[in-house]
């Protein structure tokens, strides 16, 4: 399994992807934590030296500058990292590379508090995260997580309803200004299908789009289908409606028709993934 960490060239991507898929899609409940951590360390070193990571840091830096300029705050660097829906990183090469990216980002900004949740995490994956000084949520909050401090949220390729839930939970100026969100592009989403259909699971995304600042993350990563169509989204307080605006009218938590990509809190409570 060593070759999934070899440098991948554009010409060899199709062949390499097949090798990686075989390595990580096997449904095994056991993982050699020591071996995996060594491999993850190697990948993190290569990620930190990659052109993709360097450009992503430039884009994130631009977001920080915009927040500082518009909000006139001294320090808008994230104090907390929250990652939802990254997937089973011991069985998926996409999730593995995404994990390496966000851990490198955490280290770059010196973020001490890192919290992860995905209902598909198994015991070994939880152990690995905890050994990396990260916390794993025990309950499925469905991304309804309050940004009471400056927080970097990472939701790579997650269902729209998770981002929608995150926005609903933080539907106040004082909370939205604390969010730095890396997830699927809002702009791409808005063009993906008619608004009447988007409103079914993305109403808060659509409502906040005109007040958000979106900075696309250029996808020149050496492995395809890992970081495609991701953007950094920020919500500078100076861009948002005033506190007394009807825009912030309190609403009940959003509900959705069954989404095959999302495991609800009720479903998660019934699962025993070990």
C-alpha positions in Angstrom: 0.0 0.0 0.0 3.0 2.3 -0.1 2.4 3.5 -3.7 -0.7 5.5 -2.9 1.7 8.1 -1.4 4.0 8.2 -4.4 4.0 11.5 -6.3 1.1 11.5 -8.8 1.6 13.1 -12.2 -1.2 14.2 -14.4 -0.4 11.5 -17.0 -0.5 8.8 -14.4 -3.7 10.0 -12.6 -6.1 7.5 -14.2 -3.9 4.5 -13.3 -3.1 5.8 -9.9 -6.7 6.5 -9.0 -7.6 2.9 -9.6 -4.8 1.8 -7.2 -6.0 4.2 -4.6 -9.6 3.3 -4.8 -8.7 -0.4 -4.2 -6.6 0.5 -1.2 -9.1 2.7 0.5 -12.5 1.4 -0.4 -12.2 -2.0 1.3 -14.7 -2.2 4.1 -12.5 -3.2 7.0 -13.4 -2.4 10.6 -9.7 -2.7 11.7 -6.9 -0.4 10.9 -3.2 -0.5 12.0 -3.1 2.8 13.7 0.7 3.0 13.9 1.2 2.2 10.2 -1.6 4.6 9.2 -0.2 7.5 11.3 3.2 7.0 9.7 1.6 7.2 6.2 -0.4 10.2 7.2 2.7 12.0 8.4 4.3 11.4 5.1 1.3 12.7 3.2 1.1 15.8 5.4 4.7 16.6 4.6 4.0 16.3 0.9 0.8 18.3 1.3 2.6 21.1 3.1 5.1 21.3 0.1 2.4 21.1 -2.6 1.5 24.0 -4.9 -2.2 23.4 -4.0 -1.6 24.0 -0.3 0.5 27.1 -1.0 -2.2 28.6 -3.1 -4.9 27.6 -0.6 -3.0 29.5 2.1 -2.8 32.6 -0.1 -6.6 32.4 -0.7 -7.2 31.9 3.0 -4.9 34.8 3.7 -6.9 37.0 1.4 -10.0 36.1 3.3 -8.4 37.0 6.6 -7.3 40.4 5.2 -10.8 41.1 3.9 -12.3 40.3 7.3 -9.7 42.5 9.1 -10.2 45.3 6.6 -14.0 45.3 6.6 -14.5 44.5 10.2 -11.5 46.6 11.4 -10.6 43.8 13.9 -7.0 43.1 15.0 -6.9 39.4 14.6 -9.3 37.4 12.5 -7.3 34.2 12.4 -9.4 31.2 13.3 -9.3 30.1 17.0 -11.1 26.8 16.4 -11.4 24.2 13.7 -14.6 22.3 13.1 -14.7 19.6 10.4 -18.0 17.9 9.4 -18.4 15.1 6.9 -14.9 14.4 5.8 -15.6 10.7 5.5 -13.8 7.5 6.4 -10.2 8.6 5.9 -8.8 5.1 6.4 -10.9 3.7 3.6 -11.2 6.7 1.1 -8.2 8.3 -0.6 -10.3 11.5 -1.1 -11.0 11.8 2.6 -7.4 10.9 3.5 -6.0 13.8 1.3 -8.7 16.2 2.7 -7.6 15.2 6.3 -4.0 15.9 5.4 -5.0 19.3 4.0 -7.0 20.4 7.0 -4.4 19.2 9.5 -1.7 21.2 7.7 -4.0 24.2 7.7 -4.5 23.7 11.5 -0.8 23.6 12.0 -0.1 26.7 9.8 -2.5 28.9 11.8 -1.7 27.3 15.2 -5.3 26.4 15.9 -5.3 24.5 19.2 -8.9 23.4 19.3 -9.9 20.9 16.5 -13.2 19.1 16.5 -14.3 16.4 14.0 -17.5 14.6 13.3 -18.7 12.2 10.7 -21.3 9.4 11.4 -19.2 6.9 9.4 -16.1 7.2 11.7 -15.1 3.9 13.1 -13.3 3.3 16.4 -9.9 3.3 14.8 -10.5 6.6 13.1 -11.7 8.2 16.3 -8.6 6.9 18.0 -6.3 8.3 15.3 -7.9 11.7 15.6 -7.6 11.7 19.3 -3.9 10.7 19.1 -3.5 13.8 16.8 -4.9 15.9 19.7 -8.3 16.4 18.0 -11.7 16.0 19.5 -14.4 13.8 18.1 -18.1 14.7 18.7 -20.1 11.9 20.3 -23.4 13.2 19.1 -24.6 14.1 15.6 -25.5 17.7 15.7 -26.1 17.7 11.9 -23.7 20.7 11.6 -25.9 22.9 13.8 -22.8 24.3 15.6 -22.6 27.8 17.0 -19.6 29.9 16.0 -19.1 31.8 19.3 -15.5 32.5 18.4 -13.6 32.8 15.1 -14.0 29.3 13.6 -12.7 27.6 10.5 -15.4 25.2 9.3 -14.3 22.5 6.8 -17.1 20.7 5.0 -15.6 19.2 1.9 -18.2 18.0 -0.6 -20.9 17.7 2.1 -24.6 17.6 1.4 -26.1 21.1 1.0 -28.4 20.6 4.1 -25.3 20.5 6.4 -24.2 23.9 5.3 -27.8 25.1 5.5 -28.0 23.8 9.1 -24.7 25.6 10.0 -26.1 28.9 8.7 -29.4 28.4 10.4 -27.7 27.8 13.8 -25.6 31.0 13.3 -28.3 33.2 11.8 -27.1 36.3 13.6 -24.6 39.0 12.6 -22.5 38.3 15.7 -22.1 34.6 14.8 -21.8 34.7 11.0 -18.9 37.2 11.2 -17.0 34.5 13.1 -17.3 31.9 10.3 -14.6 31.1 7.8 -16.2 28.3 5.7 -14.4 26.0 3.3 -17.1 24.0 1.4 -18.8 23.6 -2.0 -19.0 26.8 -3.9 -22.1 28.8 -3.3 -21.9 30.3 -6.8 -21.7 26.8 -8.4 -24.6 25.7 -6.3 -26.8 28.6 -7.3 -26.3 27.6 -11.0 -26.8 23.9 -10.5 -30.6 23.7 -10.7 -33.8 25.9 -10.5 -34.2 28.0 -7.3 -37.5 26.2 -6.4 -35.5 23.0 -6.1 -32.6 24.6 -4.3 -35.0 26.0 -1.7 -35.7 22.5 -0.5 -32.3 22.1 1.1 -30.4 25.3 0.6 -32.7 28.2 1.5 -30.3 29.8 4.0 -27.4 29.5 1.6 -29.4 31.3 -1.1 -30.5 34.0 1.3 -27.0 34.8 2.5 -25.2 34.5 -0.8 -25.5 38.2 -1.7 -23.9 39.2 1.6 -21.1 36.6 1.6 -17.6 37.0 0.1 -16.6 33.9 -1.9 -13.0 33.1 -2.8 -12.6 30.0 -5.0 -9.8 27.6 -4.2 -8.0 26.8 -7.4 -7.9 23.1 -7.9 -4.5 22.2 -9.3 -3.9 19.3 -6.9 -2.0 16.4 -8.3 -4.9 14.0 -7.6 -8.3 14.7 -9.2 -11.7 14.7 -7.5 -10.3 15.6 -4.1 -10.6 19.4 -3.9 -12.7 20.2 -6.9 -15.3 23.1 -6.6 -14.4 24.2 -3.1 -14.3 27.9 -2.0 -13.6 29.9 1.1 -16.7 31.8 2.2 -16.7 34.6 4.8 -19.5 36.9 6.1 -18.0 40.3 7.0 -20.3 42.0 9.5 -20.2 45.3 7.6 -21.8 43.4 4.6 -24.7 42.0 6.7 -28.1 43.6 7.4 -28.4 45.4 10.7 -29.4 43.5 13.8 -33.0 44.9 13.8 -33.6 43.8 10.2 -36.4 41.4 9.4 -33.8 39.4 7.6 -32.8 37.8 10.9 -36.3 36.8 11.8 -36.1 33.6 13.9 -37.2 30.5 12.2 -37.7 26.9 13.1 -34.9 24.5 12.4 -35.0 23.4 8.7 -36.3 20.0 7.8 -35.6 18.0 4.7 -36.9 15.1 2.6 -34.7 12.1 3.0 -31.2 12.8 1.7 -29.3 9.6 0.9 -26.0 11.4 1.5 -26.9 12.5 5.1 -27.3 10.4 8.2 -29.7 12.2 10.6 -29.2 12.4 14.3 -32.0 9.9 14.9 -30.4 7.4 12.4 -27.0 7.9 14.0 -28.3 7.1 17.4 -29.4 3.7 16.2 -26.1 2.9 14.6 -23.2 1.0 16.2 -20.2 1.7 14.0 -17.1 0.4 15.6 
